[in-house]
């Protein structure tokens, strides 16, 4: 259970987030399901939604039809957030040394989102994409830390999910796992522009990553790869909710232990920003840590689980909210149930 710390801190030069279309509350979500699949299916979904504590989300799909294309696409969302993050950083796209991205719901399997985004942004430099969910940000930061230290140039990271289209409102498709996906997940994107450490800029430090997934069945996965295409079915997310319940809290505990190993204590942080897979995370984590729920960021209640985009969206919302004061620190505790990864960092506000 070794944890990997990046050797170099980063400056956060710009950050932006984008949520597609209007927020959809549970009533609208369940009404759409009832019209397509009947009241019994909608009642099952309602029970799951109440248990998860998620009350709203933004979606790229059309709820009036059983299946839907993305609108806007993940590339359009990514272009919007990267453009704004560059504006916030007062940089042009040509200034970037590398374009990094991460998602588990790509525009196409190949080329990766990063390639389509490079086209959209007229970026002629190198790009790299991680096919990863909720801790894609942490692996992206490990890479960015090394790139920025060696090349002394800014890089960008874009996290995006448009997973709502992986749901067919058809009772032949739907089971409990698919209903969890339907009521839990949201769509969105965020981008950061990072640079070598600069004492005058906001800082990302203590970047860590670890995993405890050896020989454990995944708690969450998306089929439709080479292992599944022979079935000729729509790709679908699978949730092993029992396994996630058993392993999930341990991932946060290990993340907190990683930060404690660097000398941090709870009183050092204005806020704790965990990955948010449900709308009860603030109460649950506050109880575990013995702090006020107001110190735990919980955007999932109104945005759903944003997967690979979640940490960046929440950090962007917090920074742009004006709630942080100069000198405040935020402990970021990422957790991913696919094969049980944990990762995070400390954000230092200026």
N, C-alpha and C positions, 0 to 999 in steps of 0.2 A: 504493500500500500504506500509506496514511495510517492512523494509529490514533487513535481518539477516546477522550480521557480525560474522565470526568465532572468537573465543576468543584468538587463538594462531597463531602466525606467523610460517612460515615454511622455511627451508633452501632448496634451489634447488641444489641438488648434481649432477644431470646429466640430460641431455635432448637430444633426438634424433628424427628424422623424416624420413619417407620413402614414396616416391611417386612411384607407380608401372608403369613399362613399359615406353615407350617414350611419350613425350608430343604430344597430338593430337590437331591440330588447327581446327578452324571452317570449313575450306575448306574440310578437310578430314572427319570431323564429318558429314557435310551436304551431301557430296558425297555418303557416306555410306547409309544415309537415303534416298537419291534420288534413288539409285540402288534398294533398298528394297521396297520403298513405293511410288516412283514417284516424279516428279519435284514439283508438287503443294505442297505436304507435306513438302518438303525440303525448298521451298520458305517461307512457314509459319514459319518454324523453324528459318530460317535466319533472319526474321523480329524480332522474339523474342530475338535471340542472340544479335542483334545490340542494342536493347533496354536495355538488361541486361549488356552489356559492357564486356562480358566474351569472351576471344579470344582463350583460350586453356585450357586443362585439362589432367590429367592422369587417365586412366581407367583400370580396371581389366577385362573388357569384350572384346570379339571378335566382331568387327564391321562388319565382313563379313557374319555373320549369324543373323537371326531375334532375336534369344535369345541365351544366352551364360551363361556358368558357370564362376566362378571367377578364375582368374589366374594372379597373385598369390591370394591365399585365404586370408581372414581377419586374420586367425591365423598365416599364414606365414608372413604377413606384421607385425603383432603384435610381433612375435618372433624376427624379425629383429630389430625393434626399441627398444624393451626392452633390448635385448642383448647389443646393442650399448650404450644405456643410462646407463646400469650398468658398462660398460667399462669406460664411461666418469666419472662415480661416483667412480671408483676404488673399486667396490663392487662385490661380488658374489651373485648369486640368493638366496643362503641360508641366506644371511644377511637380507633379507626382512622380515618384520613382517607381512605384508599383501599385497596382490595383488588386485588392484582395476582396473576396466575397465568400459568403457561406449561406447555405440554404438546404433544406431537405425536400423542397417542392419546386424544382427548377423549371424554368421556361421550356427548356429541352434538356434531355439527358446529356447530349453533346451537340454542338458546343455548349460549354457551361454559361451560366448567367453572366459571368465576368466578361466573356467574349461579346455577347450581345450588348452589354453595358458599355464596353469599350467602343463599339461601333456607334452607339447612341450618343456618347460623349465626345466622339472624335479623338479618343485617346489612343496614341500610337505606341505606348510603352507596354511592358510585360504585365500579364495578369495571372491570377491563380485563384481557383475556387475550391473550397472545402465542402464536401457533401456531408453536412453535419447539422444536427438540430441544436438543442438548447445550450450547449457549450461550444458552439462554433466560434463565438466571440473570443473565448479563452485561447483556443488554438490559433486564431487569427492574431491575437496579441503576442503570442510566443514568436510567431514568424515576424511580425512587425518590429518587435523589440530587437531582433537580430539585424534585420534589414536597416533600420534607422541608425543603429550603432555603427554599422560597417560603412554605409553609404552616406550618412549624414544628410539625408533627403527625406521629405515627407512621404508618407504612404496613406492610402485610404482603405477602410474596411466597410463593406456594406453587408448587412444582414437583412434578409427578406423572407417572408413566407406568404404563400397564396394557396394554402391547403384546403380551403373551403370547397374547391371544385372536386376534391376527391370524395364526393358523397353523392350517391344516387338515391333520390327520394322514391324508392321502389322497395316494397316489402320483401321481394326476393333477394335484394342486396343487403337489407338492414338486419343487423343483430345488435346485441347490447354494446359490443365494442364500437360499432359504427355510430350508435346513438351517443356514446361518450364523445366521439370525435365531433359530431354535429353540434353539441351544446357546449363543448369545452374550448374549441379552437377559435382563434381569430386570425385575421390577416393584417399585415403591416410591414413596414420597412424602416430602417434607420441607417445612417452612415456616420462614420467618424473620420476625421483627418488627423493624423498623428505625425509627430516629428521627434527628432532627437531631444533628449532632456534639455530643458531650458528653465532656469530658476524663476523666470518671470511669467511663465505660462502655467495653466492648470496641469496637473500631473496625474499620470496613471502609474502606480508603483506596485510592488509585491505581486506581480502577475504569476499565478500558480495554476497548475493543472495536474489532476490525478485520476485514477480509475480503479474500480473494484469489481469489474465485470467478468473476470476470468472464469470461464466455464459456467456462467449464469445465463439462463435464457433471457432474451431482451424483454424489457418491460414495455417497450413501445417500438414499433417498426412499420415501415411502409414497404409493401411488396411491389411487384411489377418489374423486378429486375430479371436477369437472365434465369434465375431460379424459378420464376413464376410465369413467364410469358406464354408457356405452352398451354395454360388454362384458358387463355383468351377471355379473361375477365378484366373488368375495370380494376386498376390498382386501388388498394385500400389500406388505410391505417389499421394497425392492430394494437390493442391496449391490454396488457396483462395487469389489471388494476390491483390484484392481490400482491403480485411481486413488487409493484411500485410502492404500495403501502409499506411493505416490509423493508425495502431498501432506501426509499426516498429520504427519510429523516437522517439516515446515516451519512448521506452525501453532504447535507448541510453541516452536520457535526464535523465531518472531516475538513470541510472548507473552513469552518471557524477555527479548528485546531491548526490549520495551516497558517492562518493569520496570527493566531496566538504565538506560534513558533517564531514569528518575526518580532515579537515583543508588544503586540497590540492588545488592548483591553477594551471592553465595551464602552467605557466612558470616553474613549478616543473618537468615537463616531457620532456624528449628528444623526445619521440614518443608516439602517441596514437595508440593502437592496438585494433580495433573493430572487432566484427564478420563481415565477409565479404560475403554477399549473392549476390553481384553484383560487376562488375568491375568499377563502378563509385563511390565507397564508399569514396575514398580519397578526391575527389573534393566535394562531398556532405557534408561530415563531416567537412572538413576544412572550408567550407562556413558557416556552422552552428556555429562553434566554433570561427571563425575569426582568423584562423591560416593558415600557408602555407600547401598545400597538401603534401609536402615532409615530413611533420611530422606525416602523417597518413599512417599506414601500409596497403597496398592493394596488397595482393597476389592473390585475386580472379580473377583478370584480366587474369592471366595466369594459374591458378590452378582450377578455378571454386569454387563453394561453397562446402567446405569439411565437412560440418555438424559437427558432434561430434569431428572430428579431427582438425577442423579449427584453433582454438585458439592455441593449442599445436604446430601444424605445423608452424604457423606463428611466434610464439615465438622462436621455435627452429631455424628457418631460420634466424631470426634477430640476435639471440645470436651468431650463428656460422658464420654470415656474417662479423664479425669484426667491425661493424658500431658503437657498443656501447663502451663508455668509462667508466672507473671505476667511480662509483658514479651516473651514469645515472639511471633515473627512467623511467619506461614504464607504462602507464595507460592502463589496459586491460578492455575493455567494451564489454562483451558478451551479445548477444540477441538471443532469441529463439522464433520462431513464432508458435510453436505447440499450446501451451496455454499461450503464452506471458510471458516468464520468462526473467529476466535480472540478470546477475551476472558477477563478475570479480575480479580483484585484482590489486595490485601494485607490479611490479617487480623491484628489486633493484640490479643493476649489480655491480660486483666486478672486 
